[in-house]
């Protein structure tokens, strides 16, 4: 059955992340047995990943979103502080082991910047990038996505994956074209090749995660089916789902069907379901889509037609031209000879 309230993109990210977390790098047989959208499952290996709880993918996307809701500058120290504060106010599983240990002993943005080793091409920069797609300027989306990724994933592939993840959401939110145009759009904007096709297990590479997320979005017609397809790939599926689901939530080519129980059973502590809903409300209010409905376009067209008709009925008098001053070089074109 469909959700009672619309699912915003930030909530969709958390739902995809939470559902996918139980299947992350799980055996194919386990995925085939349980990937039916009927329950959150406990991960076989990582007991600390509780069913219905989101992971680092959502927590770091929330940090980006909270920064966007302020007027703070986009700087390395400011973003580093967001990541540190977001972790320490709500420590949770899902981070890579070394990065989790790093955050536990890092209590300021300055310490984060001084001690991080940002040389990974994995999916950390891409998994948190989608909120930047709310911005209306396409190149700004790309550049800021790469910038925020550079804090932890300052490699070509790590930053391009982040750019592609943010641009995918940007394309669907602002309805730049239909979803089938996404591969060419992402290829043109990043210089990386996107085909909209994916088969097999998804590695932790940032670009692989985005390519799989893109395929799930293009090949499926509802939010529930997009999520199921993300997990069916196997591998780093919580990240694939966290990237794909925000775009599915705002895509006019994707139906909003989604199991209500998944929404109802998502964790709802201090930073859980209702907090995330409030973040969606704030983001949607601050960053309205540049897409115009038919009614808006018709009203604008009528306004222009009325303005033209009024101008024809009451033409403005033509101004009397001022006499021109002689130019300094007019003598070059004087027909009279000395």
Residue pairs with C-beta under 8 A, 6 or more apart in sequence:
1 259
1 260
2 256
2 257
2 258
2 260
3 256
3 258
3 260
3 263
4 260
5 263
5 277
6 256
7 15
7 223
7 249
7 256
7 258
7 263
8 249
8 276
8 277
8 280
8 281
8 283
8 284
9 130
9 131
9 169
9 173
9 245
9 246
9 247
9 249
9 250
9 280
9 283
10 58
10 61
10 62
10 65
10 131
10 246
10 276
10 279
10 280
10 283
11 249
11 263
11 266
11 273
11 276
11 277
11 280
12 223
12 245
12 246
12 248
12 249
13 57
13 58
13 61
13 130
13 242
13 245
13 246
14 54
14 58
14 266
14 273
14 276
15 227
15 245
15 258
15 262
15 263
15 266
16 227
16 230
16 238
16 241
16 242
16 244
16 245
17 54
17 55
17 57
17 58
17 238
17 239
17 241
17 242
18 40
18 51
18 52
18 53
18 54
18 55
18 58
18 238
18 266
18 267
19 37
19 40
19 227
19 231
19 238
19 241
19 262
20 227
20 230
20 231
20 237
20 238
20 239
20 240
20 241
20 242
21 43
21 49
21 53
21 54
21 55
21 94
21 238
22 34
22 40
22 41
22 42
22 43
22 49
22 51
23 30
23 31
23 34
23 35
23 41
23 43
23 231
23 234
23 237
23 238
24 43
24 46
24 49
24 236
24 237
24 238
25 234
25 235
25 236
26 43
26 44
26 234
27 44
28 234
30 44
31 231
31 232
31 234
31 237
32 232
34 41
35 228
35 231
35 232
36 228
37 224
37 227
37 228
37 259
37 262
38 259
39 51
40 51
40 52
40 262
40 265
41 51
42 49
42 50
42 51
43 49
46 93
48 93
49 55
49 93
49 94
50 93
50 267
52 265
52 266
52 267
53 92
53 93
53 267
54 92
54 94
54 266
54 267
55 92
55 93
55 94
55 95
55 238
56 92
56 94
56 95
56 99
56 124
56 127
57 94
57 127
57 128
57 238
57 239
57 242
58 242
58 276
59 86
59 87
59 90
59 92
59 94
59 271
60 83
60 86
60 124
60 127
60 128
61 127
61 128
61 129
61 130
61 131
61 242
62 86
62 271
62 276
62 279
63 79
63 82
63 83
63 85
63 86
63 128
64 79
64 82
64 128
64 129
64 131
64 132
64 148
65 131
65 279
65 283
66 82
66 86
66 279
67 74
67 78
67 79
67 82
68 131
68 132
68 134
68 135
68 283
68 286
68 287
69 279
69 282
69 283
69 286
72 78
74 144
74 147
74 148
76 113
76 151
77 109
77 110
77 113
78 109
79 109
79 148
79 151
80 109
80 110
80 112
80 113
80 116
80 151
81 108
81 109
81 112
82 109
83 103
83 109
83 112
83 151
84 103
84 106
84 107
84 108
84 109
84 111
84 112
87 95
87 103
88 103
88 107
89 271
90 270
90 271
91 104
93 100
94 238
95 103
96 122
96 124
99 124
99 152
102 115
102 116
106 112
106 115
112 151
113 151
116 151
116 152
118 150
118 151
118 152
118 153
118 154
119 154
119 155
120 152
120 153
120 155
120 158
121 153
121 155
121 156
121 157
121 158
121 161
121 205
121 206
121 207
122 153
122 158
122 204
122 205
122 206
123 161
123 204
123 205
123 206
123 208
123 209
123 236
123 239
124 149
124 152
124 153
124 158
124 206
125 145
125 148
125 149
125 150
125 151
125 152
125 153
125 158
125 159
125 161
125 162
125 206
126 149
126 158
126 161
126 162
126 164
126 165
126 206
126 207
126 209
126 210
126 239
126 243
127 165
127 209
127 239
127 242
127 243
128 148
128 162
129 145
129 148
129 149
129 162
129 163
129 165
129 166
130 165
130 166
130 168
130 169
130 243
130 246
130 247
131 166
131 169
131 283
132 141
132 144
132 145
132 148
132 166
132 170
133 141
133 166
133 167
133 168
133 169
133 170
133 171
133 173
133 246
134 169
134 170
134 173
134 283
134 286
134 287
135 141
135 144
135 170
135 287
136 174
136 287
136 290
138 167
138 170
138 176
138 189
141 163
141 166
141 167
141 170
142 163
142 166
142 167
142 189
142 190
143 163
144 166
145 159
145 162
145 163
145 165
145 166
145 167
146 159
146 160
146 162
146 163
148 162
149 158
149 159
149 161
149 162
149 163
150 159
152 158
153 159
153 161
153 162
153 206
157 205
157 206
157 207
158 206
160 190
160 191
160 192
160 206
160 207
161 205
161 206
161 207
161 209
161 210
162 206
163 189
163 190
164 186
164 189
164 190
164 192
164 194
164 207
164 210
164 214
165 210
165 213
165 243
167 185
167 186
167 189
167 190
168 182
168 186
168 210
168 213
168 214
168 217
168 243
168 247
169 246
169 247
169 250
170 176
171 177
171 179
171 181
171 182
171 185
171 186
171 247
172 179
172 182
172 217
172 247
172 250
172 251
172 252
173 247
173 250
173 289
173 291
174 289
174 290
174 291
175 252
175 289
175 291
176 185
177 185
178 253
179 217
179 218
179 251
179 253
179 254
180 196
180 218
180 253
182 194
182 196
182 214
182 217
182 218
183 194
183 195
183 196
183 214
183 218
184 194
186 192
186 194
186 210
186 214
187 193
187 194
192 207
194 210
194 211
194 214
195 211
196 214
196 215
196 218
196 219
197 215
198 211
198 212
198 214
198 215
198 216
198 233
200 233
200 234
201 233
201 234
201 235
202 208
202 209
202 212
202 233
202 234
202 235
202 236
202 237
202 240
203 209
203 235
203 236
204 235
204 236
204 239
208 236
209 236
209 239
209 240
209 243
210 243
212 230
212 233
212 235
212 240
213 230
213 240
213 241
213 243
213 244
213 247
214 244
215 229
216 226
216 229
216 230
216 233
216 240
216 244
217 226
217 244
217 247
217 248
217 251
217 254
219 229
220 226
220 228
220 229
220 248
220 254
221 253
221 254
221 255
222 254
222 255
222 256
222 257
222 258
223 245
223 248
223 249
223 254
223 255
223 256
223 257
223 258
224 257
224 258
224 259
225 257
226 244
226 245
226 248
226 254
227 241
227 244
227 245
227 248
227 258
230 237
230 240
230 241
230 244
230 245
231 237
231 240
231 241
233 240
248 254
249 256
263 273
266 272
266 273
267 273
268 274
292 300
